[in-house]
């Protein structure tokens, strides 16, 4: 989780050095290990470094091979050996011992604007070609690394944080009404490039942007492939293939000696802990520590997590958010660059993230298999029937019956449709009626409640789920601007090699109750965990008895009248309404507007993501 910033005048006009210094200062807490600035004709680049890999000991940014083409990046490049082999074949003198940023710049010199499509990993970078006065920027496949930009006249301003971009005097504080409406309805923007501010955009995932005197061009360099089911020779080949891919994914992300893992008592995160422990053992050095959040009244997560920790021989630390809330001694909120749906819960989470950061700068998160292994049996059988592949259909049904003998087959195959409905996210009754009409918000809400569109012939729900805008909110939740901690969260299950295979396995029998994952866990995990059924959260995270999270909003006082109508007795509604999380969004927006919309001061000495630290509610 390093960070960068830049100002480019496409006409070559001088750049304000003091402004770049202020932007760099705003990023300082994201990269405490090193800091670098480069100035050219009409251009200025800055970088702050957080070392999270062995190779980063040799890293210095902004970086150039020839003094003409410069790069700043926040990146981890995977499959480095293969990339280096490809680079050498293209005539570049690359090495696996060099930092990731150097490999990216080699790729640029070898393949030009196609370089992002040749990379695996999590990355955001900007390359300035001073000879052609061309700025080329890219963001990784899922948008795990942040990239914000504003284009004002002939000037492009970009950075790893929204707060840094806002420091430019030409960038206004005007809000994007549609993005704010999305927050009130869904809890986050639906557009991949949207921010809360009209002048500032995100670079969408899997996209490049190229600015020159001719203007700007956006290109998509990758889409999640649509593959037919893969049929391996033997049944045991499926878990063996996934094991091999997971080892690669974990090794690529374990280029440091201390790893933390966010580990529940469920299957995915505990299996990830097992592979991480194995990888550190292979390295001959390293320490793994698990962190388990306890939510709800029962203590089952503690018991399951403790069982795994004993089996793997790793320490585990338990976070009880209710205890943390009580220890805080009153209502607090934490604010970010953009509205967040639960600023009270975030204040609590930041205390926990700070403790995690004290152990390690790199942490793993196990999201992915629930989406990739959605059980779409009817589509699978229909696909085989359409191909008149009756022998395969019979074999798949037989394999399912063997793998799941206690489950009535017809009930399993009929299943339930996996789609979102309006009951999951009701349309807020308190939105300003004029805004609802002006922005056509009811139509937007209905469109977003439908199952994500995917043309995948066999796995449309699982495949389409990776196009949900919610992923951007998940990754934002792990960024420094949200956590306030100098840590980098990595997602091995979202490795493109792993994910592609998960979406290729036949639904029968491998997707039902994530049977494939359970087979991989055989001999690795305690049977109590490996056989554990999927368990919903037993309580609402951060909804603490007797603790009012946020000051109640007055639409007129908080300048919310353009978005929100009269709210009525919200305190009573909070205590009784089933739409609790929807109904606190106006309060969260009001708190954010009161504290965060005015332009940040130039002497913004630590980013904290625009964070003003903890604030007393009210």
N, C-alpha and C positions, 0 to 999 in steps of 0.2 A: 504494500500500500504506500508506494511513493506518490508524488504528485508533481504536476507541472503547470505552467502558465505561459502564455505568449501573447504578444501584440504584433500584428503584421499590417503595415501600410502597403497596399498593393501598388500604390503610386510611387512609393519610395520616400514619402514625407517622413521627417524625423519622428521618432517615438519618444514619448515621455518616460525618461528613465526612472523618475521618482514614482511614477504610477506603477511600473513593473516592480519596483522595490516594495511598494505597498502590497501588490498582489502576492509577491513571494513571501512577505511577512505573514500574510493571511493563511498561507499554506504550511507555515513552519512546523506546527505540531504534527502534521501528517508525515513529515520526514525529518526526524531529529538528527540523523547521522551525517548528512552532508548537504551542501547547498551550492548551487552553481548558477551563473547568469552569463548569457552571451548576447552581445549587441552587434547588429549588422546594419546595413543601409535600410532604413525603414522597417527594421525588424528587431525584436527583443524576445529572448526565450529564457525561461527560468525553470529550475528543477530542485526539489528537495527529496532526499533519499531516506527510505526506511529499509534497512537491509533484512531481507527475509530468505535469502538463498546463499549458499556457499560462494557462488561466483560474484555476488554483489560486493564482496570485499575489493574487487578490482574495478568497480563501476564508478564512472564520473560522467555527469551530464550537466548541460547539453553536450552532445557528443558528435564528432565529425571525423571521417577518415581523411578528408582532403581540404578542409577549411572552406568548402563551398556548399556542401549539403549537410545540414544539421538536423539532429533528432532529439526530441524529448519524449519520454515514455514512462508509463506505469505498466509494467508488463512482466509476465512469467511465460516463457516459451516452453512448450512440452515437445516430446518426441525429438529432442535436440540432436541425437545421433543421426537420425534420418534426415533432418533438416541440414545438418552440416554436410552430409554426403551429397545431398542435392545441390548445395551451394558450391561445393568443390567441383562437381560436375559442370556447374555453370561458370567456372573459372574464378571463384572467390576463395581466398585463403582464410576460411573460417575454422573455428575450433570450439569443441564442447567445453573447454575450460574458460571461455570468455563470457562476459555478462550477456544477458538476454538482449539488451538494447543494441549491442553490436551485431548480434545475429539478425535482428530486424533490419538494421541499416544495410547489412550485407544483402539481405533479401530484396531491399529496395534497389540496390545497384544491379542486382541480377535480374529482377523481373519487373521493376518499375511499379506501376499502379496495380499490378496483379499480385503484389507481394502479400497482402493480407490474406488472400485466399490460399496461400501456401503455408500459413502458420496454424499451429494448434496452441491452445492455451488461453489465458485471460490477458487482454491487452487493450490499452488505449495509447495512441501515439500520434505525434505531429512531426512531419518532416518538411523542412524548409529548403527548397532548391533555389539558392540565391541567383544562380546563373539565369534561370528561366523565370524568376520571381513567381514561384508556384508553391503553394502550401497544400500538402496532402496529409489528411488525417484519417484515422481508422479506429473502429471500436470492435471488440471481440464478438463472437458469434451470438452470445446470449445477452451481452451488455452487462457483464459482471463488473467491469471497470468503468468508472464514470467519465463522461466527456461532455462539457458544456461549452456553448459558443454563442457569440452575438456578432452580427454583420451590420455595421453601421457605416454607410457611405462606402469609402474604399478601405475601411479598417476592419480587420477581423480580430476579435478578442476571444481567447479560449483558455480553459483551465480545467483542472480536475474537480473543482468545486464551484458551485453556483455563486457563492459569496465573493469569490475572487473576480469573477466576470462582472459582478455588480459594481465593483469599485471603479470601473471605467465611467467617466462623467457622461459619455454619450449614451450609456445604457440606462433607460428609465426604470422607475419602480412601478410602472403601470402593470396591473394584473391581467392575466389571461382569463377572461370570464369563463370560457368553456372548461379550462383546466380546474378552476375553482369549483365550478358546478359539478364536475366529475368527482372532485374530492368529497363534496357534500353527499353525492349519491352513492358512490362506490368506495370512497376512502382513498382513491389515488387516480391520477390521470389515465385515460384510456388510450390516448395517442402516444406512440413510442417516442416522439421527439418533443413532447410538451413539457413545459415547466409551469410553475405558478405565475411566471412573469412573461409578458407579451414579447419582450425583446430578446429573451434568452431561450435557446433550444438545446435539447440533448441531441447528440449524434445518435441515430437509432442503432440498435444492435445489428451486427453483420453488415454495416455500411461503411463506405468511405465518403469523404467530402474533399473535393479539390477546388481550391480557390486560385484564380489567376486574374490578369487584367480582363480576360474575356468573360469573367463572372464566376459562378459556382456550379459545380456538378456533383450530384449525389449518385452513388452506385451501390447496389447490393451485391456483395461478393459471395454470399452463401445463403442457402436455404436448407432446412432440415430435410434430408433425402427421403423419398418415398420408395421403400424397398418391399419386395414381396417377402413372405415368410421364408426363413432359411431352414432347410432340413438337413441336419447332420446325420452322420452314419449311425451313431449309437446314442442311446438315451443319455448315457453318462457324459457324452461330449458337450452337452449344453452347459451344465454347471462348470465343467472344466474350461470351456471357452470363456465364460464370464469371469471365472477366477483369474485367468491369464490377463484379461483386459483390465480387471480391477487392480491387479498388481502393477501393471504399467501406469495406470492413472494415479495410483497412490505414490509410486516411486517418483513420478514427474513432479508431484506436489510436495514431496518430502525431501527437499534439498536443504535441510536445516536440522539441527539436533534436538530441538524442543518443539513438540506439537501438542496442541490442546484439541480436544474433540467435544463438540456439543452432543452428548450422548443421553438419549432417553433410555427407557427400558424396552424399547421396541426393536424390531428386527434390523432395519436398515442402518441405523447409526451404530449399533453394537457390532454388526458385521464389518462396517467400515473401521471400527476400532481394532478389530482383529487383524485386518490387513495392514493397518498402520503400525501396530505393534510388531508384526512380522517384518515389515520393511525396515523399521529402525533396528531390529535385531540383525538383519542382513548387513546394515551399514556398520555394525559393530559399535555403535554409539547412539545416544539419543534417549530422550525421555518423553513419554506420553502420559498425559493427564486428562481425565474425563471430567466434564461438568454437566450435572443433571439438574434441571429445573423441576421443582415439585409444585404441581398445580392441582388445586382441588382439595377435598377433605381426606381422601384416602391416601395411603402411603405405598401403593403398589409400585410406582415408578422407582422409589428408593430400593425396594426389595429386588426388583429385576435388575436394576443397574448395579447394585452391590454384588449380585450373583455373577454378572458378566465381569466386573472388575476383579473379583476373586479368581475367576477362571483365567483371565488374561494376565493377571499379576500387575495391574496398574492402579494407581491411586484415583479416587473419585471424590469430587467436591460437590456438595448439594447446595443449591440455591433455593431457599424458601422465600418467595417474593412477598408473602404476607408478613413474614418476620422482618424482612427488609423494610417494608412499608411502615410497620410499627416502630422500628428503630429510627426511622427518619424523623419521627416526632411531629407529624403534621403534613398537610397537603403540599406537595411540591410538583412543579411541572418542569419539563425540559423542552426547549424549542430548537428547531432545526431550520435549514434554509427554506424549506417549503412546509406547508401545513402537514402535521402528522396526526393520525386519528386518535392516538392515545398518549398525549404528552405527560400524563401522570405516570403511566406504566413505563414510559421511556426514562423518566427520572430514576425509577427503581432499577431498570435494566442497566443504566450507566454505572451504577455502583457495582453490579455484577461483572460488567465488561472490564472495568478497571482492575478487578481481581484477576480476571483471565489474562489480561495484558501483562500482569506482573510475572506470570509463568512463562508465557510464550507469545511471540508476535504472529504465529501462524496457527490457525484453528480450522478444523474440518467441520463441515455441515453435511448431513446425509439426505438432503432433499433430492427427489428424482424418481425412484422406483415406483412410488404410488401412482405417478402419472404415466410412466412408461409401461407399466404392467397392468393397466386397466383391463379388466376381463371382458373382452368383446367377442364372446363365443359365437353369437349368432352371425356376426359379420364374417367371421372366419369360415364357418360352415357354408354360408351363402356363397362365399368366394370359391370354395372348392367345388360346390355344386355348379356354379356358373362355368367352371372349367371342365366339367364332367369328369373330375378326378375322383371317382367313387372309391378306388382302392385307398387313396390317401385319406379320404373322409372317414372311411371305416377304421383305418389304423389310428387316426387322431382320436376318434371317439373311444376306441378300445384303450388307448394310452391314457385318456382322461379317466376312464372307469378304473383302471389299475391304480393310478395316482391318487384318486379321490374315491375310494370304495364305499365310504360311509355317506356319501352325498347322493341323494336321489338325482339321477342324471338329468331327467327332463326339467326338473326345477332349476338345476344349475344352468342348463343350456338356454332356457327361456330367459332367466335373469331379469334384471331391471335396466331400464334405459338410464344411462349416466349423462344427465344434462342438468344445467343450471335452470332454476325457475325463479319467478318473481318472489317466491316465499323466502329464498335464500338471501335476497337483498331487496326489501320492499321499496317502492318509490316514496321518498320523503313527502309527507303532506304539508310540511312547513316551508317548502321552497317558494320563493317569490313568484306569483303566477305570471307576471309579465316576462320574467326571465325564462320560465318554462316554455312559454310560447315563442319568444324570440330565438332561443337556442334549440327549439324542437327537442326538449329534453325527454319527453315521454317516449318519443320514437327511438331516441338514443338508448334509453334504458331498456326498452323491449329488445332492441338489436343486441345489446351486450348480454342480456340474460339467456340468449340462445346458445346452444352448444357451439363451441368454436368450430369454424368452418375448416375442413380439411378434405382434400380429394383422395386421401389414402383409401385404397379399396378394402383393406382388412382391419386397420387400426385407426379409424378416423378420430375417435375421441381421444385416445392416448396421444396420437401424433398432433392433433389440433390443440391439445392442452398446453403444449410448449409454445404456442403463439399467444397465450394470454398475457395481457398487460400486467397482471399480478406479479409476474416474475421480476419486473423492474422494481416493484415495491419491495419484494423480498431482498433483492441485492442492495437497494438503497438502505434497507434496515441494517445492513452489515457495514456500510460505509462509515468512515470516521465522522462525517457530519451527523450521523445518527447515534453512533455508539460513544463518541467522545474518547475512544481508546485507539492507540496506535497498534492495531492488529489487522491482519489480513485474513479474511475468511475464504476458504477454498472449497470447491464442490466436486469431489471426485466422481460422483454419479453423473454429473453433467459433462464429463469428458466425452468428446464426440464419438470416440471409439466405443466406449461403454454404452452410451445412450443409443447409438445406432443399432447395436446388437440387441439391446433390450426391446427395441421396437421391431426387431426381425423375428424374434422367437414366436412359434405358433401359440396362439391363445390357449389351445387345448394341448397339453394339460398345464403349460408353464405359467400362465397368467392368473389362474384362479388362486386366490389367497396368496399371491406372490410365491407360488410353489417353487419357482426357479431359485429365488433368494433363499428359501428354506433349505433347498438341497445344497446350496453353496455353504450354508451355515452348519451342515452336518459335520460333527467332530470339531468345529471351531467354537460353537456357542453352547451354553447350557441348554439342555432340552426344554427347560421351562420357558426360555426365551425363544428358542427356535420354533416351538410349537404354539407360541402364544398367539391368540387371535388378535386381529386388528382392534385396538381399544381406543375409543374416542376420549378426548380430554374430559375429565370429570368435573371441571369447573371453569369459569371464565377467567382467563389470565388477567391479573391486575384489577379485577373488580373486587375491591376489598370492603368488607362489611364496615359500615360507619365512616368510611373515608370518602369525602366528596372530592373527586379528582380535579375538577377545574371550576373556576368561578363561573356561575351561570351567566349566559350572554344576554345582553339587552341589545336587540338589533339596531335600535336608533343610536345608542351610545357608542357601539363598537363598529359603526360604519358598515353594518351588515345588511342594511335595508335593501340594497340592490340585489342581494342573494336570498335573504331569509325573511319570511313574513313573521307576524307575531307568534311567539312560541307558547304562550300560555304558562300554566304551572309546570315548569319543567322539572323542578325538584321532586314533585309528587310523581311525575311520569317516570323519572329515573328509577324510582324505588319499586315501580310496579310494571313497567312496560317491558314486553319481550323484545322491543327494538332498541334496547339500551345503547348498543354500539353505534347505531345510526343516529340516535337522538343526541349523542354528545358531540357529533361532528361540528355543529354550529358553535358550540362552546370552544372546541379546539381551534376552529378557525378564528374566533374572536380573540382568543389568547394570542394566537400567532400575529394577527393584524395589529394588536396593541403593542407588540414588542419587536416585530421583525420586518415590517414593510419599509420603514424609513431607511434611506441609503446608509450602509455601514460606513463608519468613519474611516478615512484613509490610514489612520494609525491602528488598523485592525491587527493587533500583535499576535494573535493566534487564531487560526481558522475556527476551530471548534465548530466547523460547518456552519458558521453564522450563529453558533450557540452562545447564549449568554449565561451558560452554566445552569445551575438549578435556581428556580425562581419560586418564591412563595406564591401560591395561588391566591388571587385576590389581594 
